Amino acid sequence: MTTEEHRKPTLAFILILSAFMAFTSLATDVYLPAMPDMQHDLGGHAEMTITGFVGGFALAQLVWGPISDKIGRKTPLFIGTLLFIAGAVGCALAPSMHAAIFWRMIQAFGACTGPMISRAMVRDLYDGTNAARVLTTLMLIMAAAPLVGPLIGGGLLAAGPVFGLEPRAAWRLSFWFMAVAGTILFFFIFALPETLHRGEPGSQCENPSSLRKNFATYATLLKNRAFMIYTLSVTFFYLGVYAYISASSTIYIDHFHVPAEVYSVLFGVNILGVMIMSTANRQLVLRFALKDLLAVATAVAFGFSIVLMIVGLTHAGGQSVWGLAAIVVSMFFVFSMNGIVAACSNAAALNCVPESMAGSAAALLGALQYGSGVVPSLILSVFADPTAGVMSVIICVSMLCAATMGQLGRRI
């Protein structure tokens, strides 16, 4: 590790990386309140736009990772942002659900560079506890995206008539908003430093090896037991998170008849929990080992997921406000643990690999972490359960697996 790891990150560096870490939230949470309208307008299953996005998001990272290890961090970020903008415009103009799914995949191919490059940049400059503190800070700031995303989405739906759009077509404004936000972020890239410098000992930029050799690092990473345990822990955790993201709008709006604006608030409450835990985690990482924090956080999430599953399967409270409250409260405690799980698992996993593999490691971690969203969205589209039953089972099983990996990581 170079002396750069001891440098205090600038506010601009933190804010810009936080914005790019929020690419995923920006590309999903803003149009969550509009998914029912989108489905009514285009037909088909709106959930498949999430499936297409997370699938493209996962696969593209595996391509961008070795490339960023070879040519540096900023060039892939420039190209990825342009793809994100193009995908958003394509979705805004989509004439059918199939077209929307296609453009969502294009958008994903660009969006994935944001969090992947951000993690790699942090790994380039920091290690261990320092990396965990920086990642926690990034998560604390980026938590504002999923907090305000649904609120913005709900507001854009209400503003549809102002732009001359029919109520069921107002969902298109969400994607125009993404295109504008992506354009702004594109210019912010110029303010970022290139953290992978050519000629530094151990860097891939120093080695003129072929990209084929860079891609071969995935085999090495898959054999790295410690890296895979921490990676699988956050992967299973996010599988449960994506089950909630995919199903919550249907459950709250269609089953419990919650207005889109109120749904945005209920979704945002979870993000407040993430922000609280992220704030606490900045101090916790100074007192406890990353693997211990990860083990405890995943165990807590599993415990509350059991409560969620009992409520979901028994339909406790029916469609009353009490049934809704039981789901909201139990999910709050599950979701909040993301403030610890994401930062600690990412830092612990990346700390298990050499700097020369940071880009590829961040890509594989991200591919599994975000690609896990394909599984719950497919299951939910097959069962099409308007209640919380299927969602709660997926979340509980996911948290069990995450907690199991957390306990195995504690023994490393």
C-alpha positions as a Markdown table, in Angstrom:
| # | Residue | x | y | z |
|---|---|---|---|---|
| 1 | Met | 0.0 | 0.0 | 0.0 |
| 2 | Thr | 1.3 | 3.4 | -1.0 |
| 3 | Thr | 1.5 | 6.4 | 1.3 |
| 4 | Glu | -1.7 | 7.6 | -0.4 |
| 5 | Glu | -3.7 | 5.5 | 2.0 |
| 6 | His | -2.8 | 7.8 | 4.8 |
| 7 | Arg | -4.2 | 10.9 | 3.0 |
| 8 | Lys | -7.5 | 12.2 | 4.2 |
| 9 | Pro | -10.1 | 12.0 | 1.4 |
| 10 | Thr | -11.3 | 15.4 | 0.2 |
| 11 | Leu | -14.9 | 16.4 | 0.5 |
| 12 | Ala | -15.2 | 16.6 | -3.3 |
| 13 | Phe | -13.8 | 13.1 | -3.7 |
| 14 | Ile | -16.2 | 11.7 | -1.2 |
| 15 | Leu | -19.2 | 13.4 | -2.6 |
| 16 | Ile | -18.5 | 12.4 | -6.2 |
| 17 | Leu | -17.8 | 8.8 | -5.4 |
| 18 | Ser | -21.0 | 8.8 | -3.3 |
| 19 | Ala | -23.0 | 10.0 | -6.2 |
| 20 | Phe | -21.6 | 7.3 | -8.4 |
| 21 | Met | -22.1 | 4.7 | -5.7 |
| 22 | Ala | -25.8 | 5.8 | -5.8 |
| 23 | Phe | -26.0 | 5.0 | -9.6 |
| 24 | Thr | -27.9 | 1.8 | -8.8 |
| 25 | Ser | -30.4 | 3.5 | -6.5 |
| 26 | Leu | -30.9 | 6.3 | -8.9 |
| 27 | Ala | -31.6 | 3.9 | -11.7 |
| 28 | Thr | -34.2 | 2.0 | -9.7 |
| 29 | Asp | -35.7 | 3.8 | -6.8 |
| 30 | Val | -36.8 | 6.9 | -8.7 |
| 31 | Tyr | -39.3 | 4.9 | -10.8 |
| 32 | Leu | -40.4 | 2.4 | -8.2 |
| 33 | Pro | -43.7 | 4.4 | -7.5 |
| 34 | Ala | -44.3 | 4.5 | -11.3 |
| 35 | Met | -44.0 | 0.7 | -11.9 |
| 36 | Pro | -47.7 | 0.0 | -11.7 |
| 37 | Asp | -48.4 | 2.8 | -14.2 |
| 38 | Met | -45.6 | 1.7 | -16.4 |
| 39 | Gln | -47.1 | -1.8 | -16.5 |
| 40 | His | -50.5 | -0.5 | -17.3 |
| 41 | Asp | -49.1 | 1.8 | -20.0 |
| 42 | Leu | -46.8 | -0.7 | -21.8 |
| 43 | Gly | -48.3 | -4.1 | -20.7 |
| 44 | Gly | -46.1 | -7.0 | -19.7 |
| 45 | His | -44.3 | -7.3 | -16.3 |
| 46 | Ala | -42.7 | -4.2 | -15.0 |
| 47 | Glu | -40.6 | -6.3 | -12.6 |
| 48 | Met | -38.7 | -7.6 | -15.6 |
| 49 | Thr | -37.2 | -4.1 | -16.1 |
| 50 | Ile | -35.5 | -4.7 | -12.7 |
| 51 | Thr | -34.5 | -8.2 | -13.8 |
| 52 | Gly | -33.0 | -6.9 | -17.0 |
| 53 | Phe | -31.2 | -4.1 | -15.2 |
| 54 | Val | -29.6 | -6.2 | -12.4 |
| 55 | Gly | -28.7 | -8.9 | -15.0 |
| 56 | Gly | -26.9 | -6.4 | -17.2 |
| 57 | Phe | -25.5 | -4.6 | -14.2 |
| 58 | Ala | -23.9 | -7.9 | -12.9 |
| 59 | Leu | -22.5 | -9.1 | -16.3 |
| 60 | Ala | -21.1 | -5.8 | -17.4 |
| 61 | Gln | -19.0 | -5.4 | -14.2 |
| 62 | Leu | -17.1 | -8.6 | -15.1 |
| 63 | Val | -16.0 | -6.9 | -18.3 |
| 64 | Trp | -15.3 | -3.5 | -16.9 |
| 65 | Gly | -13.3 | -4.8 | -13.9 |
| 66 | Pro | -10.2 | -6.1 | -15.8 |
| 67 | Ile | -10.4 | -3.2 | -18.2 |
| 68 | Ser | -10.2 | -0.7 | -15.3 |
| 69 | Asp | -7.2 | -2.7 | -13.9 |
| 70 | Lys | -5.5 | -2.3 | -17.3 |
| 71 | Ile | -6.3 | 1.2 | -18.5 |
| 72 | Gly | -7.2 | 3.0 | -15.3 |
| 73 | Arg | -10.4 | 4.0 | -13.5 |
| 74 | Lys | -11.6 | 7.2 | -15.2 |
| 75 | Thr | -12.0 | 6.1 | -18.8 |
| 76 | Pro | -14.4 | 3.3 | -18.0 |
| 77 | Leu | -16.3 | 5.7 | -15.8 |
| 78 | Phe | -16.7 | 8.2 | -18.7 |
| 79 | Ile | -17.9 | 5.6 | -21.1 |
| 80 | Gly | -20.2 | 4.0 | -18.5 |
| 81 | Thr | -21.9 | 7.3 | -17.7 |
| 82 | Leu | -22.6 | 7.9 | -21.4 |
| 83 | Leu | -24.2 | 4.5 | -21.6 |
| 84 | Phe | -26.3 | 5.3 | -18.5 |
| 85 | Ile | -27.6 | 8.5 | -20.2 |
| 86 | Ala | -28.4 | 6.7 | -23.4 |
| 87 | Gly | -30.3 | 3.9 | -21.6 |
| 88 | Ala | -32.3 | 6.5 | -19.6 |
| 89 | Val | -33.4 | 8.3 | -22.8 |
| 90 | Gly | -34.2 | 5.0 | -24.5 |
| 91 | Cys | -36.5 | 4.0 | -21.6 |
| 92 | Ala | -38.2 | 7.4 | -21.6 |
| 93 | Leu | -39.1 | 6.9 | -25.3 |
| 94 | Ala | -39.8 | 3.1 | -25.1 |
| 95 | Pro | -42.9 | 2.1 | -27.1 |
| 96 | Ser | -43.2 | -1.3 | -25.4 |
| 97 | Met | -42.1 | -3.2 | -22.3 |
| 98 | His | -39.7 | -5.2 | -24.4 |
| 99 | Ala | -38.0 | -2.0 | -25.5 |
| 100 | Ala | -37.9 | -0.7 | -22.0 |
| 101 | Ile | -36.2 | -3.9 | -20.8 |
| 102 | Phe | -33.6 | -3.6 | -23.6 |
| 103 | Trp | -32.8 | 0.0 | -22.7 |
| 104 | Arg | -32.7 | -0.8 | -19.0 |
| 105 | Met | -29.9 | -3.4 | -19.8 |
| 106 | Ile | -28.0 | -0.7 | -21.8 |
| 107 | Gln | -28.5 | 1.6 | -18.8 |
| 108 | Ala | -27.2 | -1.1 | -16.5 |
| 109 | Phe | -24.0 | -1.6 | -18.6 |
| 110 | Gly | -23.1 | 2.0 | -17.9 |
| 111 | Ala | -24.5 | 2.3 | -14.4 |
| 112 | Cys | -22.4 | -0.6 | -13.1 |
| 113 | Thr | -19.2 | 1.4 | -13.5 |
| 114 | Gly | -20.2 | 3.8 | -10.8 |
| 115 | Pro | -20.1 | 1.6 | -7.7 |
| 116 | Met | -17.5 | -0.7 | -9.2 |
| 117 | Ile | -15.0 | 2.1 | -9.9 |
| 118 | Ser | -15.8 | 3.8 | -6.6 |
| 119 | Arg | -14.9 | 0.7 | -4.6 |
| 120 | Ala | -11.7 | 0.1 | -6.7 |
| 121 | Met | -10.6 | 3.7 | -6.1 |
| 122 | Val | -11.1 | 3.3 | -2.4 |
| 123 | Arg | -9.1 | 0.1 | -2.5 |
| 124 | Asp | -6.4 | 1.9 | -4.5 |
| 125 | Leu | -5.9 | 4.4 | -1.8 |
| 126 | Tyr | -6.9 | 2.8 | 1.5 |
| 127 | Asp | -6.8 | -0.6 | 3.3 |
| 128 | Gly | -8.6 | -2.4 | 6.1 |
| 129 | Thr | -10.3 | -0.2 | 8.7 |
| 130 | Asn | -9.5 | 2.9 | 6.7 |
| 131 | Ala | -11.2 | 1.5 | 3.7 |
| 132 | Ala | -14.2 | 0.5 | 5.8 |
| 133 | Arg | -14.5 | 4.1 | 7.2 |
| 134 | Val | -14.4 | 5.6 | 3.8 |
| 135 | Leu | -16.9 | 3.1 | 2.4 |
| 136 | Thr | -19.2 | 3.8 | 5.4 |
| 137 | Thr | -19.0 | 7.5 | 4.7 |
| 138 | Leu | -19.9 | 6.9 | 1.1 |
| 139 | Met | -22.8 | 4.7 | 2.1 |
| 140 | Leu | -24.0 | 7.3 | 4.6 |
| 141 | Ile | -24.1 | 10.0 | 1.9 |
| 142 | Met | -25.4 | 7.8 | -0.9 |
| 143 | Ala | -28.2 | 6.7 | 1.4 |
| 144 | Ala | -29.9 | 9.9 | 0.5 |
| 145 | Ala | -30.5 | 8.6 | -3.0 |
| 146 | Pro | -32.9 | 5.8 | -2.1 |
| 147 | Leu | -34.4 | 8.1 | 0.5 |
| 148 | Val | -35.3 | 10.9 | -1.9 |
| 149 | Gly | -35.5 | 8.7 | -5.0 |
| 150 | Pro | -39.0 | 7.4 | -4.5 |
| 151 | Leu | -40.1 | 10.9 | -3.2 |
| 152 | Ile | -38.8 | 12.4 | -6.5 |
| 153 | Gly | -40.5 | 9.6 | -8.4 |
| 154 | Gly | -43.8 | 10.3 | -6.7 |
| 155 | Gly | -43.5 | 14.0 | -7.3 |
| 156 | Leu | -42.7 | 13.4 | -11.0 |
| 157 | Leu | -45.9 | 11.2 | -11.3 |
| 158 | Ala | -47.9 | 14.0 | -9.9 |
| 159 | Ala | -46.2 | 16.5 | -12.2 |
| 160 | Gly | -47.1 | 14.5 | -15.3 |
| 161 | Pro | -50.1 | 16.8 | -16.4 |
| 162 | Val | -47.8 | 19.8 | -16.1 |
| 163 | Phe | -45.7 | 18.4 | -18.9 |
| 164 | Gly | -48.8 | 17.4 | -20.9 |
| 165 | Leu | -48.6 | 13.7 | -20.1 |
| 166 | Glu | -51.6 | 11.5 | -19.4 |
| 167 | Pro | -51.5 | 10.1 | -15.8 |
| 168 | Arg | -50.5 | 6.6 | -16.8 |
| 169 | Ala | -47.7 | 8.0 | -19.1 |
| 170 | Ala | -46.1 | 10.2 | -16.4 |
| 171 | Trp | -43.7 | 7.4 | -15.5 |
| 172 | Arg | -41.5 | 8.5 | -18.5 |
| 173 | Leu | -40.5 | 11.6 | -16.5 |
| 174 | Ser | -38.5 | 9.4 | -14.1 |
| 175 | Phe | -36.2 | 8.3 | -16.9 |
| 176 | Trp | -35.8 | 11.9 | -18.2 |
| 177 | Phe | -34.8 | 12.8 | -14.7 |
| 178 | Met | -32.1 | 10.0 | -14.8 |
| 179 | Ala | -30.8 | 11.3 | -18.1 |
| 180 | Val | -30.3 | 14.8 | -16.7 |
| 181 | Ala | -28.7 | 13.5 | -13.5 |
| 182 | Gly | -26.3 | 11.3 | -15.5 |
| 183 | Thr | -25.3 | 14.3 | -17.7 |
| 184 | Ile | -24.4 | 16.3 | -14.6 |
| 185 | Leu | -22.4 | 13.4 | -13.1 |
| 186 | Phe | -20.5 | 13.0 | -16.4 |
| 187 | Phe | -18.9 | 16.5 | -15.9 |
| 188 | Phe | -18.0 | 15.7 | -12.3 |
| 189 | Ile | -15.7 | 12.9 | -13.4 |
| 190 | Phe | -13.2 | 15.5 | -14.6 |
| 191 | Ala | -12.7 | 16.5 | -10.9 |
| 192 | Leu | -11.7 | 12.9 | -9.9 |
| 193 | Pro | -8.0 | 11.9 | -9.7 |
| 194 | Glu | -6.8 | 8.8 | -11.5 |
| 195 | Thr | -6.0 | 6.5 | -8.6 |
| 196 | Leu | -4.4 | 3.7 | -10.6 |
| 197 | His | -1.1 | 5.2 | -11.8 |
| 198 | Arg | 1.0 | 3.8 | -14.5 |
| 199 | Gly | 4.4 | 2.7 | -13.5 |
| 200 | Glu | 3.6 | 2.2 | -9.8 |
| 201 | Pro | 5.1 | -1.1 | -8.4 |
| 202 | Gly | 2.5 | -3.8 | -8.5 |
| 203 | Ser | -0.1 | -2.0 | -10.6 |
| 204 | Gln | -1.6 | -3.6 | -13.7 |
| 205 | Cys | -0.8 | -0.4 | -15.6 |
| 206 | Glu | 2.9 | -1.1 | -15.1 |
| 207 | Asn | 2.5 | -4.6 | -16.7 |
| 208 | Pro | 1.8 | -4.7 | -20.4 |
| 209 | Ser | 0.1 | -8.0 | -20.1 |
| 210 | Ser | -2.9 | -8.8 | -22.3 |
| 211 | Leu | -6.4 | -8.3 | -21.2 |
| 212 | Arg | -6.8 | -12.1 | -21.3 |
| 213 | Lys | -4.4 | -12.4 | -18.4 |
| 214 | Asn | -6.4 | -9.7 | -16.6 |
| 215 | Phe | -9.6 | -11.6 | -17.0 |
| 216 | Ala | -7.9 | -14.8 | -15.8 |
| 217 | Thr | -7.7 | -13.2 | -12.3 |
| 218 | Tyr | -11.3 | -14.2 | -11.8 |
| 219 | Ala | -10.2 | -17.8 | -11.4 |
| 220 | Thr | -7.8 | -16.7 | -8.7 |
| 221 | Leu | -10.5 | -14.7 | -6.9 |
| 222 | Leu | -13.0 | -17.6 | -7.0 |
| 223 | Lys | -10.4 | -19.8 | -5.2 |
| 224 | Asn | -9.7 | -17.1 | -2.6 |
| 225 | Arg | -11.8 | -18.6 | 0.3 |
| 226 | Ala | -11.8 | -15.5 | 2.5 |
| 227 | Phe | -12.7 | -13.2 | -0.4 |
| 228 | Met | -15.6 | -15.4 | -1.4 |
| 229 | Ile | -17.0 | -15.8 | 2.1 |
| 230 | Tyr | -17.3 | -12.1 | 2.6 |
| 231 | Thr | -18.6 | -11.6 | -1.0 |
| 232 | Leu | -21.3 | -14.3 | -0.6 |
| 233 | Ser | -22.4 | -12.8 | 2.7 |
| 234 | Val | -23.3 | -9.5 | 1.1 |
| 235 | Thr | -24.6 | -11.3 | -2.0 |
| 236 | Phe | -27.2 | -13.2 | 0.0 |
| 237 | Phe | -28.1 | -10.1 | 1.9 |
| 238 | Tyr | -28.7 | -8.1 | -1.2 |
| 239 | Leu | -30.8 | -11.0 | -2.7 |
| 240 | Gly | -33.2 | -10.3 | 0.2 |
| 241 | Val | -33.0 | -6.5 | -0.3 |
| 242 | Tyr | -33.8 | -6.9 | -4.0 |
| 243 | Ala | -36.8 | -9.1 | -3.2 |
| 244 | Tyr | -38.1 | -6.1 | -1.1 |
| 245 | Ile | -37.3 | -3.6 | -3.8 |
| 246 | Ser | -39.0 | -5.7 | -6.5 |
| 247 | Ala | -42.2 | -6.5 | -4.6 |
| 248 | Ser | -42.7 | -3.6 | -2.2 |
| 249 | Ser | -44.5 | -1.3 | -4.6 |
| 250 | Thr | -47.0 | -3.9 | -5.6 |
| 251 | Ile | -47.6 | -5.0 | -2.0 |
| 252 | Tyr | -48.0 | -1.6 | -0.6 |
| 253 | Ile | -49.8 | 0.1 | -3.4 |
| 254 | Asp | -52.0 | -2.7 | -4.9 |
| 255 | His | -52.5 | -4.9 | -1.8 |
| 256 | Phe | -52.6 | -2.4 | 1.0 |
| 257 | His | -53.9 | 0.4 | -1.3 |
| 258 | Val | -51.3 | 2.9 | -0.2 |
| 259 | Pro | -51.0 | 6.0 | -2.3 |
| 260 | Ala | -47.8 | 6.3 | -4.4 |
| 261 | Glu | -46.6 | 9.3 | -2.3 |
| 262 | Val | -47.1 | 7.4 | 1.0 |
| 263 | Tyr | -45.3 | 4.4 | -0.4 |
| 264 | Ser | -42.3 | 6.7 | -1.1 |
| 265 | Val | -42.3 | 7.7 | 2.5 |
| 266 | Leu | -42.6 | 4.1 | 3.8 |
| 267 | Phe | -39.7 | 3.1 | 1.5 |
| 268 | Gly | -37.7 | 6.0 | 2.6 |
| 269 | Val | -38.0 | 5.1 | 6.3 |
| 270 | Asn | -35.8 | 2.1 | 5.6 |
| 271 | Ile | -33.1 | 4.4 | 4.3 |
| 272 | Leu | -33.1 | 6.4 | 7.5 |
| 273 | Gly | -32.3 | 3.1 | 9.3 |
| 274 | Val | -29.3 | 2.6 | 6.9 |
| 275 | Met | -28.1 | 6.1 | 7.5 |
| 276 | Ile | -28.3 | 5.6 | 11.3 |
| 277 | Met | -26.4 | 2.3 | 11.1 |
| 278 | Ser | -23.9 | 3.8 | 8.7 |
| 279 | Thr | -23.2 | 6.6 | 11.2 |
| 280 | Ala | -22.7 | 4.2 | 14.0 |
| 281 | Asn | -20.5 | 2.0 | 11.9 |
| 282 | Arg | -17.9 | 4.7 | 11.4 |
| 283 | Gln | -17.2 | 4.4 | 15.1 |
| 284 | Leu | -17.8 | 0.6 | 15.4 |
| 285 | Val | -15.1 | -0.2 | 12.9 |
| 286 | Leu | -12.6 | 1.5 | 15.2 |
| 287 | Arg | -13.5 | -0.8 | 18.1 |
| 288 | Phe | -14.4 | -4.1 | 16.5 |
| 289 | Ala | -13.1 | -6.3 | 13.7 |
| 290 | Leu | -14.9 | -6.1 | 10.4 |
| 291 | Lys | -15.7 | -9.8 | 10.4 |
| 292 | Asp | -17.3 | -9.5 | 13.8 |
| 293 | Leu | -19.5 | -6.6 | 12.8 |
| 294 | Leu | -20.5 | -8.4 | 9.7 |
| 295 | Ala | -21.5 | -11.6 | 11.6 |
| 296 | Val | -23.6 | -9.7 | 14.2 |
| 297 | Ala | -25.3 | -7.5 | 11.6 |
| 298 | Thr | -26.3 | -10.4 | 9.4 |
| 299 | Ala | -27.5 | -12.3 | 12.4 |
| 300 | Val | -29.8 | -9.4 | 13.5 |
| 301 | Ala | -31.2 | -9.2 | 9.9 |
| 302 | Phe | -32.0 | -12.9 | 10.0 |
| 303 | Gly | -33.7 | -12.6 | 13.3 |
| 304 | Phe | -36.1 | -9.9 | 12.1 |
| 305 | Ser | -36.6 | -11.6 | 8.8 |
| 306 | Ile | -38.2 | -14.5 | 10.7 |
| 307 | Val | -40.7 | -12.1 | 12.1 |
| 308 | Leu | -41.4 | -10.7 | 8.6 |
| 309 | Met | -41.9 | -14.2 | 7.2 |
| 310 | Ile | -44.4 | -15.1 | 10.0 |
| 311 | Val | -46.4 | -12.0 | 9.3 |
| 312 | Gly | -46.2 | -12.5 | 5.5 |
| 313 | Leu | -47.3 | -16.2 | 5.5 |
| 314 | Thr | -50.0 | -15.9 | 8.2 |
| 315 | His | -51.3 | -12.6 | 6.7 |
| 316 | Ala | -51.4 | -11.3 | 10.3 |
| 317 | Gly | -53.5 | -8.1 | 10.4 |
| 318 | Gly | -54.8 | -8.8 | 6.9 |
| 319 | Gln | -55.0 | -5.6 | 4.8 |
| 320 | Ser | -55.4 | -3.5 | 7.8 |
| 321 | Val | -53.0 | -0.8 | 9.0 |
| 322 | Trp | -51.7 | -3.2 | 11.6 |
| 323 | Gly | -50.8 | -5.8 | 9.0 |
| 324 | Leu | -49.0 | -3.1 | 7.0 |
| 325 | Ala | -47.2 | -1.8 | 10.1 |
| 326 | Ala | -45.9 | -5.3 | 11.0 |
| 327 | Ile | -44.3 | -5.6 | 7.6 |
| 328 | Val | -42.9 | -2.0 | 7.6 |
| 329 | Val | -41.4 | -2.4 | 11.1 |
| 330 | Ser | -39.8 | -5.8 | 10.6 |
| 331 | Met | -38.4 | -4.8 | 7.2 |
| 332 | Phe | -37.0 | -1.6 | 8.7 |
| 333 | Phe | -34.7 | -3.6 | 11.0 |
| 334 | Val | -33.7 | -6.0 | 8.2 |
| 335 | Phe | -33.0 | -3.2 | 5.7 |
| 336 | Ser | -31.1 | -1.0 | 8.3 |
| 337 | Met | -28.4 | -3.6 | 8.7 |
| 338 | Asn | -27.2 | -2.7 | 5.2 |
| 339 | Gly | -25.4 | 0.2 | 6.9 |
| 340 | Ile | -23.0 | -2.2 | 8.4 |
| 341 | Val | -23.1 | -5.2 | 6.0 |
| 342 | Ala | -22.3 | -3.4 | 2.8 |
| 343 | Ala | -19.3 | -1.4 | 4.1 |
| 344 | Cys | -17.8 | -4.2 | 6.2 |
| 345 | Ser | -18.2 | -7.0 | 3.7 |
| 346 | Asn | -16.8 | -4.9 | 0.9 |
| 347 | Ala | -13.8 | -3.7 | 2.9 |
| 348 | Ala | -13.1 | -7.1 | 4.3 |
| 349 | Ala | -13.4 | -8.8 | 0.9 |
| 350 | Leu | -11.2 | -6.3 | -1.0 |
| 351 | Asn | -8.6 | -6.4 | 1.8 |
| 352 | Cys | -8.1 | -10.1 | 1.0 |
| 353 | Val | -6.8 | -9.4 | -2.5 |
| 354 | Pro | -3.7 | -7.5 | -3.8 |
| 355 | Glu | -4.0 | -4.0 | -5.2 |
| 356 | Ser | -3.3 | -5.3 | -8.7 |
| 357 | Met | -6.6 | -7.2 | -8.6 |
| 358 | Ala | -8.7 | -4.4 | -7.0 |
| 359 | Gly | -10.7 | -3.6 | -10.1 |
| 360 | Ser | -11.5 | -7.2 | -10.9 |
| 361 | Ala | -12.2 | -8.0 | -7.3 |
| 362 | Ala | -14.6 | -5.0 | -7.1 |
| 363 | Ala | -16.2 | -6.2 | -10.3 |
| 364 | Leu | -16.8 | -9.8 | -9.2 |
| 365 | Leu | -18.0 | -8.6 | -5.8 |
| 366 | Gly | -20.4 | -6.2 | -7.5 |
| 367 | Ala | -21.5 | -8.7 | -10.1 |
| 368 | Leu | -22.6 | -11.2 | -7.4 |
| 369 | Gln | -23.9 | -8.5 | -5.0 |
| 370 | Tyr | -26.2 | -6.8 | -7.5 |
| 371 | Gly | -26.7 | -9.7 | -9.8 |
| 372 | Ser | -28.4 | -11.5 | -7.0 |
| 373 | Gly | -31.4 | -9.3 | -7.7 |
| 374 | Val | -32.2 | -11.4 | -10.8 |
| 375 | Val | -33.2 | -14.4 | -8.6 |
| 376 | Pro | -36.0 | -12.7 | -6.5 |
| 377 | Ser | -37.4 | -10.7 | -9.3 |
| 378 | Leu | -37.8 | -13.9 | -11.5 |
| 379 | Ile | -39.4 | -15.8 | -8.6 |
| 380 | Leu | -41.7 | -12.9 | -7.8 |
| 381 | Ser | -42.8 | -12.6 | -11.5 |
| 382 | Val | -43.5 | -16.3 | -11.7 |
| 383 | Phe | -45.6 | -16.5 | -8.5 |
| 384 | Ala | -47.2 | -13.0 | -8.9 |
| 385 | Asp | -48.2 | -12.9 | -5.3 |
| 386 | Pro | -49.8 | -9.6 | -4.4 |
| 387 | Thr | -49.3 | -10.3 | -0.6 |
| 388 | Ala | -46.1 | -10.3 | 1.3 |
| 389 | Gly | -45.9 | -14.2 | 1.4 |
| 390 | Val | -43.4 | -15.0 | -1.3 |
| 391 | Met | -41.4 | -11.9 | -0.7 |
| 392 | Ser | -41.0 | -12.7 | 3.0 |
| 393 | Val | -39.9 | -16.2 | 2.4 |
| 394 | Ile | -37.2 | -15.1 | -0.1 |
| 395 | Ile | -35.9 | -12.5 | 2.4 |
| 396 | Cys | -35.8 | -14.9 | 5.3 |
| 397 | Val | -33.9 | -17.6 | 3.4 |
| 398 | Ser | -31.5 | -15.0 | 2.0 |
| 399 | Met | -30.8 | -13.6 | 5.4 |
| 400 | Leu | -30.2 | -17.1 | 6.8 |
| 401 | Cys | -27.6 | -17.7 | 4.1 |
| 402 | Ala | -26.0 | -14.3 | 4.7 |
| 403 | Ala | -25.8 | -14.9 | 8.4 |
| 404 | Thr | -24.2 | -18.3 | 7.8 |
| 405 | Met | -21.5 | -16.7 | 5.6 |
| 406 | Gly | -21.0 | -14.1 | 8.3 |
| 407 | Gln | -20.4 | -16.8 | 10.9 |
| 408 | Leu | -17.9 | -18.5 | 8.6 |
| 409 | Gly | -16.1 | -15.3 | 8.0 |
| 410 | Arg | -15.8 | -14.8 | 11.8 |
| 411 | Arg | -13.6 | -17.9 | 11.9 |
| 412 | Ile | -11.1 | -16.6 | 9.3 |
